[in-house]
Amino acid sequence: MREYLHIDLQEQSVRREELHGEAIARAGRYLIAKSLVESGAAAVDPLAPENPLIFSAGPFAGTNFSNANRLSVGCKSPLTGGVKEANAGGTFGFALGQIGLAGFTLNGASPDWTVIHIAKDGQVTFDPAEPYLGLGNFEAAALLHQKYGKKVSIGLCSPVGEYQGLISGISFSDTDLRPSRLAARGGVGAVMGSKRVKAVVAELNRMPQLHDRKKVISAVKAYNAKLDEDEIAQNQKTYGTALMADVQNYLGGLPVRNFSDGRITTDDDETMTMGGQYIREQQLERGGQTAHMCMPGCTIECSNVYVDKDGTEITSPVEYETLGLMGTNCGLTEPDELAEVNQVANDLGIDTIETGAMIAVLMDAGLGAFGDVDFMKEVLKEIGGATEKGKLWAQGTARVGDHYNVSRVPVIKGQAISAYDPRVVEATGITMMVSAQGADHTAGNVPKLDCTNMSVEEVVAASLESQRVMASSDALGLCIFGRGVTDTNVAFVVNAINDAHGTDLKESFYSELGDETLALERQFNLDAGFTVADDELPEFFYSDPLAPTGKVARFHGPEVNKALGH
């Protein structure tokens, strides 16, 4: 059994719901979509008290099951107006599981800014938040640890979230207490700010009760052994997600200078400084940490701790999406410069994909030069200072592009495209087009598939299969970086759920959960007024050939939806 908390912020009261068996497994992204559809949230203002903010952990939360302590945060997105599930690593999902909680929903809005404290016995208190308001994430987290101790995990509304900037995420503690693991996308931080919740502090406790503890522990060991043999997982451990920059630069699908080029290096002999191979060697020489777990028990360790030439930590982590959008997309070629702006973004608790795309649009508008890191720092200073310009820029790429009348604005459904140019990475492009989440690679990424000679039906099929398994993973609190094992050992995963919660789920549960999640998300967006017209790439992807491949986007929303059977 696990409990789910329904928290009424206006009344500062808690209603507890007991979950058993399969209800515990139907978590994460599935639970968010189902709850939002059933509550009628599609019709509400995303920043109104009526928009629920949902935090959901998977069935293995609180255990040492590798890459199975992800946390889903969801609501109606103020950025897109559609459904949103933002996914985060860190220790918060782990802490919820250890308390015996499946998750909680924040309903309404608090009369005053508050910190919600969940004790190890599950009791909830509402504490004043004034000492933490207006502070950067790292200072706020340090003060919260002074009050609540070190054996807690923190979910934090950033200073940008406080004024409801739509680029704000919700920051969670990593294994070293850094508030640097973000549920970043869709403006979920702005929704937390609209509810006047500065932080949720959850105490760590012990492994939760399990139906058959011995069998689950055995499954943990077996799963780890499979990961040790998986090439994808081991590459992630060696190079981190930054290796994808090397891959996309080679393929010509890397976002460069506001998606105007597909490679940052123009000569085959030129060193690719913004990729995983270079950064790994550099960090090994400097004494950085090239493998680092963001959540307890994870053996993939795709995170890192990036240090300067003197061995002093600059930031953690440097990841591919940040390298792509705040790095090459803004014209940066030095990873140290990227690490510096990455750390500022972490302190502000903002989505580096949305922020990087937005800054590149500012550069395209002539407000700054590509490659000018000082301009980037000034933009971030304005955003953090809540100036008039900063508040405008904090509303995200689509709104900034519209304000400055920029022609090349890389968004779908109002959300910035992640670091895969859809003219080259076509299957991921299809995902970003049709996903109810808005442009989001984690909704179904197929980053290496050469689609050049494939029909629309074939590309859509590849995208849909990825969408299905990623939706399943997100519903179960599983990190998608373990998919090389998870997707090929579905029966093993489902049996582990049965051992953990006394269920009798069949292997088909896994794919059915993904399909149901996708259907619920689509239903929400239909209820919110989305149409096929919203499943389209920006026009410049169709009209502007991308160097060096010369490719343009081939597929439009109507034919993609037809191939999907919509």
N, C-alpha and C positions, 0 to 999 in steps of 0.2 A: 504494500500500500504506500502511496505517496499523497501528499496534500497539494492542492492548488489554492492559492490565495486570491480572492477578489477584494482589492483594496479600494475603498471609497475615500478619495482624498478630501472631498468637501467635509465629510463627517469624521474623517480620520478613524474609520472603522474597518474591520476585516471580516469577511465571510470565508469560511474554510470549506473546501470541497474535497472529499476523499476520492482518489482515483485508484482503480484496481486493474490488473492484467493488461488487456489490450489498450485500454484508455491511456496507460502510461506510455505505451509505444507510439500512439498516435499523437505525436508531439511536434515541436518545432514549427517548421514551415506549414505543415498540414494543419496543425491546431490554429495557427494564426489565420490562415485563409478561411477555415471553417467558422471560426469565431467572428471574423469580420463580416462574412456573408450573413450569418444568422443574426447578427446585431443590427444589420441595416446601416453599417458605417459608411457604405458607398455614398449615402445621401448627405453626410455631415460635412461641415467645414473642418479640414484636417487640423487646424489649430484651435478648434473649439473644444471645450471640456468633454463633449460627447464622443470624441474620437478616442477609443481605448488604445492604450499602449501595453503590448503583450510581451512578456519575457518567458520563454519556454526552453527547458532543457530536455535532453533526450533520455531514453530508458537506461543508458549506461552511466549517466551523470553521477559523479561522486565516487566512481571506481577508477582504477588505473588502466581501464581498457584504452589502448592507444588510440589517439585521434578521435575519441568518442565523447569529449566533454565540450563540444561546441554549444554556443548559445544562440538562439534565434530571438530577434526583437522585431516586432511588427506593429503596423498601424496603417491607416490610410495615409499615403505619402503627401506631405504638403508641397513636395517638389514636382511630382507627376500627377497628383490627383487620383492615382490608382492604388492598387494593393502594394504593400511593401513588406518584405522580410529582409532584414539586414542581419548578417551572420558574423559572429565574433568568436575568436579563440580566447585564450586567457583562463582565469581561474574562477570566473563567476558561475558558470554552469556547474563546475565541479563543486563549488561551495553549496549551491542550491541542492544538489544531489545528496551531499553529506548532511544537510539539515533535514533531509527527507521531503524536500519540496520538488514538485514537477515544474513549478513556475508560478507566475502571478500576473495579474492584470491591474494596471493603474487606471482607475475610472474617475472621471470628473477632473477637478482642479483644486489644488490646495489654496486656502485663503491667504496663506503666507508661505514664503519659501521654506522648504522642509528637507530634512535628511531622514530617510526611512532606514531604521536599523532592525535587521532580522537576526535575532539571537540564535544560538545553536539549538535551543529547544523549540524554535519556530515562532517564538513570541515577537510581535512587531511593535515598535515604538516610533513616534514621530518627534524628531528633535529639531531645534532651531538651526537654520542654515546660514544665518547672517555672517558668521566668521569666514565663510568660504566663497561668498559671492564676489564675482569680478576677478577672481584669481585665475592664473593659468592652471592647467590640469596638474602639473607636478607639484606646485605649491599647495594647491587644494588637497591633493592626495596625501601629502606629507602631514598636513594638519589633521586630516581625518584619521590617519594612522596614530597620531599622537593621542587622539581621543579614544579610538576604538581598539587600538593595539595592532599588532602585526599579523595575527591569525584571522584575518578577514580578507574578503575580496570586495572591491569597490566598483560600482557602476556609476559613472560621473557625467553630469551635464556640464558641458564646457562653457566658458564665457561667451562664446558665439551662440551656443544653444540658449543661453539666458535671454538674449534679445531676439531669439527665434530666427537666426540666420539659417537658411535652408541648406547650406553646405556642412552643417554641424552633425556629427554623429554622437554616439554614446560610447565613452571610453571605459574599458575594463582593465583590471589589474592583470599583468603577466605574472609569471612564476617568481620574478624578482621584485614584485610590487610596483613596477612601472605602470602608470595608467596609459598604456600604449597599444592595447588591442581594441580595435574599434568595430562596433556595429556602425558602419560609416555611411551607408548609402541611403538616399531617399529623404533625408531631412528628419530622421528619427530623433536626433538631438533637439531639433526645434520643437517637436511634439513634447518631449520631456520638459523643455523650458516652458512651454505653454501651460504645463501642469504645475509649474513652480516646484518641481522636485529637483533639488540640486544633486543629490546622490542617494543611492541605495547601498547600504553596507550589509553584507552577508557574512556571518561568522563561519569559519571552517570547523568541522566536527570530526566525523569518522565515516568509514565506508557504510553506506546505507544498508538496510535489511534487504536480503535477496532470497528468492525462493530456494535456490540451491547454490549456496556460496562457493562450495568446493568446485562445482562444475564451471561456474563463471570464472573463477581464478584460473582454472585449467584452460578455458577459452582465451583468456587474456594472454597467457603464455603462448598458446598455439598461434594466435593472431600476430603477436610480435615476431614469432619465427617466420611467418609468411611474409611480413613486411621486410624482414632482413634479407629475404631472397628476391624481393621485388625491385626491378631495375628503376622504375619510376620513383619509388620511395627513396631508394638509395641515392639517386641523382639529386633529389630534393635535399637530402641530408648533407650531401657534399657541397652543392652549389647554392641551395636555397631556390626560391622562386625567381631570383635574378637571372638564372640560366635561360629563362624564356626570352629575355632581351637579346641574347646571342642568337636564339632560334629565329625570332621574328625579324631581326636585322638581316639575317641570312636569307629568309624568305621574301623580304621586302615588304613586310606587313607591320613594321614598327611605326608608331605615331611620331612624326618628326615635324617640328615647327608648324603646329596646328594642322596636322594631318595633310601637309603639303608634299611630303616625301615619305618613302617607306624604309629608308636606311639613313642612319646617322653617319656611317662610314662610307666614303665614296670610292675607296681604293681597297682592293682585296688584301693588300699588305698593311693597311692601316689598322692599328690596334683598336679593338672595340672596348673602350674604357668603361662603357656604361652597361656592361654585361656581367654575368655571374662568374665567368672564368677569370677575368681580370680582377674583379673585386675579391674573389677568394684568395688569389695569390697575394694581392696587396695586403689583405687583412691578416693572412698567416704571417707575413713579414712584420707587420706592425703589432701583432699580439691580440688581434680582435678575435671574437668568438664566431666562428663560421657555422657552427651548428648549435641551436638553442631551442629548447622546447617552450612553446608559448602556453601550453596547458599541461597539467600534471599527467604523467604516465606516457606521454607521446614519445614514441621512438623514432618518428620521422625527423623531428627537430629541424624543420625548414626555416625557422627564424634565425636571427643573427644579432650580434652586438657589434656595431660599426665604430671603430676608433680612428683617431687622427694619427699623423705621423709620429707623435710623441706617445702613442698608446692610450690617450685619454678618450673616453667614450664620447661620441657625438650623438648617436641615436641608436635606437633599437625598435623595430627592425628596419632594414632597407629591403623592400620587396619590389617585385616586378611592376605592379601597377603604378607604384610611385615613381620608379625609375622611368617608366614610359610616359606618364602624364605630366608629372612635375619635373621630369628630367628631359628626355629627348624631345618631347612635344613642346617644351619651352625653349629648346635649343641648347640645353646644357650638355657639356661633354666631359665634365669633371665630377666624378662621384662624390668627392668631398663637398662640393657645392650643393649637390643634391641632398647629401646627408644633413647638411646644415638647415636647409629649408624644410626637410622632412621632420626634423626635431621641432621646429617652430610650429609646423602643422600639428604634430602630436600634442604639443602644449596647448594649442587652441582647440584640439579635439575635432578636427575637420576632415572631411573626406578628401583624400589626396587626388583621387580620380577627378571628382567634380572641380576641385580647386585648380588642379593643373590644367584641365581643359579650359576653365574660365580665364586663367592668367594668359594662356596662349591666345585666346580670343582678344584680350586686352592688347597683347602685342600685335596681333593682326590689325587691330584698330589704330595702331600707331602710338599708343600710350607708353610703350616700352619696346626695347629691341630684343629679339630672340637671342638667348644666351646671356642676358643681363641679369645676373643673380641678385644684384643690388636692387633692381626694380622689383623682383619677386619678393625680396625681404620687405620692401616698402609697402607693397600690396598687403602682405600678411600683417604688417604693423597697423595699417589702416583698419583691416578686418578685426584684429584683436582689440584695437582702441575704440571700436564702435563709432567711428567717424561717419559722416554722411556718405562719403565715398565707400568706406568700408562696409556699411550696412547694405548699400546697393550691390557691391561685389559679392557679398555673402549670400545673395539670393540665387546664385548659381549661373551656370553657363548660358542656358537658354535666355534668361531674363537679361543678362549682361549683353549677350549678342544682339538682342532686340533693341536694347537701349542705345548701343553704339552703331546700330545698323550695319553689322558685320555679315558678310555673305557666307563665310565658311564657319558654321556653328555646329559642331559635332554632337548632336543630341537626338535621342528618340524618346518620345513621350515626355519631353522636358528634362530628361536625365542624360548626363554626359556619357558618351561611348567610352568603354574601357580600352585597354592598350592593344587592340587587335583591329587593324584597318580592314573593314568589311569588303573592300575591293579585292583583297588577297586572301584573307581568312574568312572564306565565304560561309562556311557552316556556322561558325560563331556569329557572323553577321546576321544570318537568319535568326538565330536565337535572340540576338539583341533587338531585332525587328519585332518579333511576335511575342516575346515574353511579356506577360502582364506586369512584370517588375520594372519595365523601362529598360534602357540599354544596360545590360548586366551580363558579363561573361560567366559569372558563377551560376547563372540559370541554365547553362548548357554549353560548355566550352569544348570545341574540337580544334585545337590550335595548330595542328600540324597537317591536317588533311588537305591534300591537293585536289581541289574541286574543279580544276580547269576544264576537264572533259566530261564533267558530270552534269546531268539534267537537273532541273529544279526539283523534280521528285526525289532524286537520289540525295541531293544536298539537304533537302528538308528532312528526309528520313534519318540522315546522320545527326542532324541537329536535334530532332525529336527524341531519338534514343538517348542522347546526352542529357537533354532536358529532363527526361523521365528518371534516370538514375541519380541525377543531381538533386532533383526534388525529393526522392526517397532518402538520400543521404541527409539532406537538410531537415527532413522530418524526424530523423532518428538521432540527430546531434552528432553525425559523423563528418569529419573533415573530408572534403573531396580529394585531398591529396593522397588519401589511402585507397582511391578507387581501383588501382591496379590489383589490389587484393580484394576489396569489398565487392566489386562488380563481378568478379570471377568466383566468389565464394559466398553467394547469396544464402544458400542453405545453411552454411556455417553461422552467418550473422543472425539469421532468423532463429536458429536453434539456441544461440546464445541469449536472445531475447526471451525465449521460452524458459530457459534455465533461470534467468534473472527474475522473471515475473510470473512464472507458473502458467503461462499461456500455452496454447496448442496451435500456434500460427503455422501456416503452410508456407513453402518457399515463395509461392505466388503473392503473398502479402507484400513483399518488397516492391515489386513493380506496380501492383495495384495501388499502393500508398502513393507512389509517384504520380500515377495517372489521376488519382482522385485529387491530389494537391493541385496539379495543373488545371484540372477542370474547375475547381473552386476559385482559383485565382482568376481564370478567364471570366467566370460568372461575376465575380466582384467588379471587374473592369467594365463588363457589359452593363451592370447595374449603375456604374458611375458614369456611363455615357460614352465609353470608348467605342470606336468603330474600326473597320479595316483601314480607313484613311490614316489612323494613328500608327499602323504597322509599316511604316515607310522610312527609308533612310533619307537624310538630308539630301537636297538636290545635287550638291557639289560632288557627292560620291558617284553619281551617275554621269556627270558631265566632265569632270576633271580627271584625266588619266594620271595614275600614280606612278611616279618614278621609283625604281628603275624598271618595273615590270610593264608599265603602260596599261595596266588593268583599270577598268571601271566596273562599278557595280552592275550586275546583270539582272537581278530579280527585284520585282516590285511587290508591294503588299498583297494585292488581289490574287496574283498567281501563287504566292506562297501560302496564303490562306486556303486557296482551292486545293493545293497539294496536301495541306493538313486536314482537309475534309471539313473545314469550317463553312 
